[in-house]
Structures are given as C-alpha cells and as structure tokens.
Amino acid sequence: MIRYTPLDATLHRNAGLQAPPPGQGPFRHAAAATASRLVVSELDQALAYYPLGFREVPGDSRFDLIAILSLEPGVNYFVSPEGKWRAPYVPGWFRGHPFRLLPKEGSDQHMLCVDMDNGGYVAEAGVQDQRFFEPDGSATPQLQAILKFWTAYEGDYHKTLSQVRQLDQHGLIVPWQIQLQDGEQQPTRNLEGFFRIDSRKLDACSGDALQELQVSGALRLAHAQLLSMPRMGGLVEMMRLRQSGLAATAPTAGFGLGGDTLDLSFLRS
C-alpha cells in the first residue's frame, strides 16, 4: 500500500529513511512494475536500454511517455530478486522513491511527500539513517536535493505531456499491436495497452506540421520512440530466459538490439 504524507519540519523533525539491508538493492518497490513513466530529459539515456512507448492515463484522455519493462503482468525484468536494477540507467520515477511532489488540495502549490509505508521510513532516525531535517528544523542537504530533483521532474513532466499531446493531436499515436508466443506449440497472444508512433503518418505530415513538431521538441520524441522499438526484442529474450529459469544467470539480457536470432515479426510498423 502507498500512503503519501506531506513532510512537515515539526511532525517529522526526527524522522528519516533506513538504508537497505546489506546485499539488498533499493528497487524492491519496483519489482512488479511493467512500465515506468519517462520525461523528455531522460530520452537519451532510456533509449539505450528500453523500448519506449505510450500508455493511456486511466480516467483521462491523455497519454504518458513510458519505458516498457516487461511483457508479463506483475514482474519487472530489470529488478533482481535482491532489489538491484539490471540496467545502467534507472528511470527517474523509481530513483525518486519513496518521495513525490504532489499538489496541495485547493492550491496550485506542490508539497514534497513521502510514502510512509515504503518499509524504510522510521519516525526516529538512527545514526546510520538518512534524516529529513536538521535539529533546527531546516531540511538536510539530502532532502533539499530530493526536492530539487522532483521540482525539476515535475516541470519536465508538463513539458513531456505537452509534446505527447501535440503528437496525439496530429494523429501520430496509434495502438502498438504486439503478438507474442510463449512456446512453439502455444498460440500467439496479443499484448494490449501499449501505443507507438505511426511512422507512415509521420512521413506524411506536411512541412508546416513537421516544423511545428520540431520547434516544440515533439519530433525528437517521436523519432526516439521509433528508434527504440527494436529493444522490444530484448524484452522477448528476457521473458524466455525468465520462463526457462535462466534469468538470474543472465542479468544483462535484453540490453542490446536483440541480435539476429530473435524473431522481430511482432514489431509492426
């Protein structure tokens, strides 16, 4: 369960976070995530390791830019059993855990909040723990860095939403029809819920439309998504390794383009 609570210098004067136990990584909370929200400032790093796509926001008419982390529900191929991340770049959405910058009710202001049920929160921080506040009530340097991170992330997220909305308004975001086969004797199944850029529609855009997309940065985002699509082959290989019980012995599987041995027919353009 996630329970975000605004941090308060009085109520949480002595609170903090415990470090993970020895040998444990800090990303156990992401073990069941099949995708991660991304912002445009992450494109260069994320493109190297993940297939990028879009996902509908529940109860809304917009899309989020995402990194796809799994082809199976309830499992994240990039998190080891010890909670360590299996790729050199970790999406900011998970690096900023257990904090979030959330809007204050009835106001356009935001508050830095912490998930009280994340497992690391302690009301009385010890010597080895990361405290939120100094004895005088001011934020510790670590908490100031976290606030700076989430403030920048929030601004970048709105920039990302604007670019994604622009691509959608031009009709460039379409369902990504991905077909998977769990075994040679098994029927194919469709993986639902992911969206992609339609390369043919992008090629058919007018010069004015392309200039508009270029000026806003949306064209770069569209190209990044298209260039990332072969990374889906790596996820297929990671799924096969996991199903065969070999995932733990090949933690870096899927970080390349997939190689010639993978069937990439599910990448429909």
Kinemage of the C-alpha trace (Angstrom):
@kinemage 1
@onewidth
@group {chain A} dominant
@subgroup {mainchain}
@vectorlist {calphas} color= white
{ca met a 1} P 0.000 0.000 0.000
{ca ile a 2} L 1.207 3.539 -0.796
{ca arg a 3} L 0.451 6.298 1.704
{ca tyr a 4} L 1.980 9.639 0.742
{ca thr a 5} L 2.173 12.176 3.554
{ca pro a 6} L 3.442 15.768 3.244
{ca leu a 7} L 6.720 16.238 5.089
{ca asp a 8} L 6.500 18.668 7.981
{ca ala a 9} L 9.502 20.053 9.872
{ca thr a 10} L 7.599 19.829 13.157
{ca leu a 11} L 5.822 16.489 12.782
{ca his a 12} L 8.773 14.742 11.151
{ca arg a 13} L 11.644 16.509 12.899
{ca asn a 14} L 13.323 13.229 13.910
{ca ala a 15} L 12.128 11.041 11.036
{ca gly a 16} L 14.174 9.601 8.223
{ca leu a 17} L 14.871 6.635 5.972
{ca gln a 18} L 16.785 3.477 6.733
{ca ala a 19} L 19.321 2.192 4.265
{ca pro a 20} L 18.521 -1.191 2.629
{ca pro a 21} L 19.958 -4.214 4.460
{ca pro a 22} L 23.415 -5.364 3.305
{ca gly a 23} L 23.196 -7.110 -0.056
{ca gln a 24} L 19.785 -5.652 -0.834
{ca gly a 25} L 19.188 -3.076 -3.558
{ca pro a 26} L 16.916 -0.051 -3.252
{ca phe a 27} L 14.442 -1.007 -6.000
{ca arg a 28} L 12.366 -3.799 -4.499
{ca his a 29} L 9.391 -1.436 -4.671
{ca ala a 30} L 9.576 -1.576 -8.488
{ca ala a 31} L 9.669 -5.385 -8.760
{ca ala a 32} L 6.099 -5.642 -10.081
{ca ala a 33} L 6.166 -2.618 -12.416
{ca thr a 34} L 5.718 -3.434 -16.103
{ca ala a 35} L 6.466 0.134 -17.258
{ca ser a 36} L 7.880 3.394 -15.974
{ca arg a 37} L 6.822 6.951 -16.668
{ca leu a 38} L 9.501 8.918 -18.510
{ca val a 39} L 10.153 12.603 -19.154
{ca val a 40} L 11.844 14.033 -22.229
{ca ser a 41} L 15.110 14.800 -20.436
{ca glu a 42} L 15.554 11.020 -19.999
{ca leu a 43} L 15.217 10.123 -23.681
{ca asp a 44} L 18.922 9.837 -24.456
{ca gln a 45} L 19.637 7.516 -21.522
{ca ala a 46} L 16.436 5.463 -21.675
{ca leu a 47} L 16.699 4.910 -25.429
{ca ala a 48} L 19.844 2.865 -24.898
{ca tyr a 49} L 18.143 0.212 -22.745
{ca tyr a 50} L 14.360 0.190 -23.066
{ca pro a 51} L 11.667 0.098 -25.727
{ca leu a 52} L 9.763 3.363 -25.379
{ca gly a 53} L 6.058 3.754 -25.907
{ca phe a 54} L 2.926 5.440 -24.659
{ca arg a 55} L 0.234 4.378 -22.218
{ca glu a 56} L -3.226 5.805 -21.652
{ca val a 57} L -3.685 7.565 -18.331
{ca pro a 58} L -6.651 5.929 -16.529
{ca gly a 59} L -9.669 8.240 -16.372
{ca asp a 60} L -8.008 10.787 -18.644
{ca ser a 61} L -7.793 11.475 -22.360
{ca arg a 62} L -4.013 11.772 -22.456
{ca phe a 63} L -1.003 9.525 -22.815
{ca asp a 64} L 2.127 9.115 -20.725
{ca leu a 65} L 5.538 8.508 -22.255
{ca ile a 66} L 6.849 5.243 -20.802
{ca ala a 67} L 9.733 2.812 -20.789
{ca ile a 68} L 8.415 -0.734 -21.177
{ca leu a 69} L 9.963 -3.030 -18.578
{ca ser a 70} L 8.119 -6.323 -19.013
{ca leu a 71} L 5.853 -8.384 -21.246
{ca glu a 72} L 4.209 -10.186 -18.317
{ca pro a 73} L 1.931 -8.790 -15.593
{ca gly a 74} L 3.359 -8.321 -12.127
{ca val a 75} L 7.045 -8.731 -12.976
{ca asn a 76} L 9.805 -6.254 -13.838
{ca tyr a 77} L 12.630 -7.858 -15.821
{ca phe a 78} L 15.014 -5.111 -14.734
{ca val a 79} L 14.780 -5.721 -10.968
{ca ser a 80} L 16.730 -8.620 -9.484
{ca pro a 81} L 15.404 -10.704 -6.564
{ca glu a 82} L 17.744 -8.653 -4.341
{ca gly a 83} L 16.158 -5.380 -5.453
{ca lys a 84} L 19.023 -4.268 -7.686
{ca trp a 85} L 18.433 -2.650 -11.086
{ca arg a 86} L 19.739 -4.639 -14.047
{ca ala a 87} L 20.488 -1.764 -16.424
{ca pro a 88} L 22.926 1.156 -16.176
{ca tyr a 89} L 20.132 3.729 -16.347
{ca val a 90} L 17.268 3.742 -13.809
{ca pro a 91} L 14.203 5.848 -14.724
{ca gly a 92} L 13.822 8.896 -12.508
{ca trp a 93} L 10.327 7.786 -11.498
{ca phe a 94} L 11.899 4.981 -9.475
{ca arg a 95} L 15.063 6.792 -8.404
{ca gly a 96} L 12.948 9.394 -6.629
{ca his a 97} L 11.146 6.797 -4.494
{ca pro a 98} L 9.750 6.993 -1.812
{ca phe a 99} L 9.202 10.719 -2.397
{ca arg a 100} L 6.727 12.501 -4.661
{ca leu a 101} L 5.885 16.139 -5.295
{ca leu a 102} L 2.095 16.253 -5.053
{ca pro a 103} L -0.371 19.140 -5.468
{ca lys a 104} L -1.746 20.777 -2.364
{ca glu a 105} L -5.513 20.471 -2.239
{ca gly a 106} L -7.250 23.669 -3.314
{ca ser a 107} L -3.996 25.278 -4.413
{ca asp a 108} L -1.578 25.365 -7.337
{ca gln a 109} L 1.286 24.734 -4.922
{ca his a 110} L 3.023 21.384 -4.507
{ca met a 111} L 4.298 19.612 -1.402
{ca leu a 112} L 7.121 17.122 -1.023
{ca cys a 113} L 5.593 13.918 0.305
{ca val a 114} L 6.969 10.578 1.454
{ca asp a 115} L 5.432 7.118 1.302
{ca met a 116} L 5.027 6.225 4.967
{ca asp a 117} L 4.514 2.535 4.141
{ca asn a 118} L 7.575 2.061 1.937
{ca gly a 119} L 9.347 -0.067 4.544
{ca gly a 120} L 12.276 2.272 5.080
{ca tyr a 121} L 10.505 5.105 6.900
{ca val a 122} L 11.362 5.482 10.573
{ca ala a 123} L 9.845 8.026 12.961
{ca glu a 124} L 13.076 8.166 14.958
{ca ala a 125} L 16.090 8.109 12.667
{ca gly a 126} L 19.263 6.497 13.954
{ca val a 127} L 22.863 7.496 13.380
{ca gln a 128} L 23.095 5.423 10.169
{ca asp a 129} L 19.741 6.610 8.804
{ca gln a 130} L 19.078 9.439 6.369
{ca arg a 131} L 17.342 12.197 8.325
{ca phe a 132} L 14.846 14.569 6.714
{ca phe a 133} L 15.535 17.606 8.904
{ca glu a 134} L 18.363 19.154 10.867
{ca pro a 135} L 17.921 19.747 14.620
{ca asp a 136} L 16.959 23.372 13.875
{ca gly a 137} L 14.123 22.225 11.570
{ca ser a 138} L 15.796 23.075 8.257
{ca ala a 139} L 15.882 20.481 5.510
{ca thr a 140} L 19.006 18.347 5.330
{ca pro a 141} L 21.148 18.626 2.174
{ca gln a 142} L 19.792 15.246 1.077
{ca leu a 143} L 16.183 16.391 1.399
{ca gln a 144} L 16.990 19.637 -0.418
{ca ala a 145} L 18.448 17.588 -3.294
{ca ile a 146} L 15.329 15.437 -3.397
{ca leu a 147} L 13.092 18.498 -3.530
{ca lys a 148} L 15.212 19.966 -6.327
{ca phe a 149} L 15.013 16.685 -8.240
{ca trp a 150} L 11.226 16.395 -8.026
{ca thr a 151} L 10.690 20.088 -8.783
{ca ala a 152} L 12.702 19.720 -11.992
{ca tyr a 153} L 10.955 16.442 -12.778
{ca glu a 154} L 7.513 17.993 -12.366
{ca gly a 155} L 8.373 20.808 -14.757
{ca asp a 156} L 9.806 18.354 -17.264
{ca tyr a 157} L 6.721 16.165 -16.963
{ca his a 158} L 4.448 19.019 -18.046
{ca lys a 159} L 6.783 19.678 -20.968
{ca thr a 160} L 6.567 15.998 -21.882
{ca leu a 161} L 2.770 15.985 -21.657
{ca ser a 162} L 2.631 18.968 -23.989
{ca gln a 163} L 4.782 17.216 -26.609
{ca val a 164} L 2.867 13.951 -26.332
{ca arg a 165} L -0.437 15.822 -26.641
{ca gln a 166} L 0.858 17.504 -29.775
{ca leu a 167} L 1.757 14.151 -31.335
{ca asp a 168} L -1.678 12.826 -30.434
{ca gln a 169} L -3.424 15.843 -31.957
{ca his a 170} L -1.678 15.090 -35.251
{ca gly a 171} L -2.968 11.513 -35.082
{ca leu a 172} L 0.509 10.030 -34.759
{ca ile a 173} L -0.076 7.882 -31.659
{ca val a 174} L -1.679 4.532 -32.505
{ca pro a 175} L -2.132 1.175 -30.725
{ca trp a 176} L 1.022 -0.953 -30.736
{ca gln a 177} L -0.072 -4.394 -31.892
{ca ile a 178} L 2.404 -6.771 -30.288
{ca gln a 179} L 2.000 -10.506 -30.784
{ca leu a 180} L 3.854 -12.935 -28.529
{ca gln a 181} L 4.237 -16.705 -28.499
{ca asp a 182} L 5.218 -18.322 -25.202
{ca gly a 183} L 6.332 -21.535 -26.901
{ca glu a 184} L 6.473 -23.187 -30.291
{ca gln a 185} L 3.361 -25.215 -29.521
{ca gln a 186} L 1.469 -22.323 -27.960
{ca pro a 187} L -0.910 -19.977 -29.804
{ca thr a 188} L 0.088 -16.360 -30.245
{ca arg a 189} L -1.374 -13.794 -27.883
{ca asn a 190} L -1.804 -10.068 -28.212
{ca leu a 191} L -0.156 -7.738 -25.717
{ca glu a 192} L -2.575 -4.880 -25.135
{ca gly a 193} L -2.236 -1.412 -23.671
{ca phe a 194} L 0.848 -0.017 -25.393
{ca phe a 195} L 0.886 2.691 -28.056
{ca arg a 196} L 3.521 3.835 -30.555
{ca ile a 197} L 4.217 6.401 -33.252
{ca asp a 198} L 2.817 5.598 -36.703
{ca ser a 199} L 5.880 6.085 -38.910
{ca arg a 200} L 3.823 6.272 -42.109
{ca lys a 201} L 1.657 9.060 -40.737
{ca leu a 202} L 4.763 10.881 -39.545
{ca asp a 203} L 6.293 10.657 -43.025
{ca ala a 204} L 3.054 12.033 -44.486
{ca cys a 205} L 2.969 15.119 -42.244
{ca ser a 206} L 3.069 18.461 -44.020
{ca gly a 207} L 6.096 20.694 -43.826
{ca asp a 208} L 4.266 23.073 -41.524
{ca ala a 209} L 3.292 20.246 -39.182
{ca leu a 210} L 6.841 18.894 -39.087
{ca gln a 211} L 8.222 22.347 -38.342
{ca glu a 212} L 5.723 22.748 -35.512
{ca leu a 213} L 6.740 19.384 -34.062
{ca gln a 214} L 10.426 20.193 -34.436
{ca val a 215} L 10.169 23.559 -32.690
{ca ser a 216} L 8.347 22.061 -29.704
{ca gly a 217} L 10.663 19.046 -29.426
{ca ala a 218} L 7.871 16.580 -30.165
{ca leu a 219} L 9.554 15.430 -33.389
{ca arg a 220} L 12.644 14.343 -31.443
{ca leu a 221} L 10.404 12.425 -29.039
{ca ala a 222} L 8.654 10.689 -31.942
{ca his a 223} L 11.958 9.662 -33.510
{ca ala a 224} L 13.272 8.385 -30.159
{ca gln a 225} L 10.220 6.150 -29.758
{ca leu a 226} L 10.610 4.732 -33.260
{ca leu a 227} L 14.337 4.127 -32.786
{ca ser a 228} L 13.701 2.310 -29.502
{ca met a 229} L 11.287 -0.254 -30.937
{ca pro a 230} L 13.922 -2.936 -31.700
{ca arg a 231} L 14.634 -3.015 -27.951
{ca met a 232} L 11.388 -4.964 -27.657
{ca gly a 233} L 13.341 -7.940 -28.968
{ca gly a 234} L 15.482 -7.778 -25.842
{ca leu a 235} L 12.379 -7.990 -23.657
{ca val a 236} L 11.267 -11.098 -25.550
{ca glu a 237} L 14.624 -12.708 -24.811
{ca met a 238} L 14.371 -11.712 -21.144
{ca met a 239} L 10.892 -13.265 -21.000
{ca arg a 240} L 12.227 -16.504 -22.479
{ca leu a 241} L 15.116 -16.585 -20.038
{ca arg a 242} L 12.786 -15.996 -17.117
{ca gln a 243} L 10.371 -18.697 -18.226
{ca ser a 244} L 13.250 -21.143 -18.648
{ca gly a 245} L 14.613 -20.289 -15.192
{ca leu a 246} L 17.808 -18.722 -16.536
{ca ala a 247} L 17.013 -15.061 -15.851
{ca ala a 248} L 19.093 -14.968 -12.667
{ca thr a 249} L 22.167 -16.165 -14.547
{ca ala a 250} L 21.845 -13.579 -17.324
{ca pro a 251} L 21.029 -10.271 -15.615
{ca thr a 252} L 22.025 -8.111 -18.564
{ca ala a 253} L 19.900 -9.859 -21.176
{ca gly a 254} L 17.984 -7.550 -23.421
{ca phe a 255} L 20.242 -4.505 -23.235
{ca gly a 256} L 21.324 -4.829 -26.854
{ca leu a 257} L 19.236 -4.692 -30.003
{ca gly a 258} L 18.390 -8.363 -29.749
{ca gly a 259} L 20.644 -9.935 -32.381
{ca asp a 260} L 19.788 -11.932 -35.489
{ca thr a 261} L 18.409 -14.926 -33.606
{ca leu a 262} L 15.309 -13.141 -32.320
{ca asp a 263} L 12.030 -13.115 -34.174
{ca leu a 264} L 11.148 -9.434 -34.538
{ca ser a 265} L 7.977 -10.004 -36.542
{ca phe a 266} L 5.900 -8.606 -33.674
{ca leu a 267} L 7.298 -5.133 -34.409
{ca arg a 268} L 4.611 -3.952 -36.760
{ca ser a 269} L 5.213 -0.603 -38.367
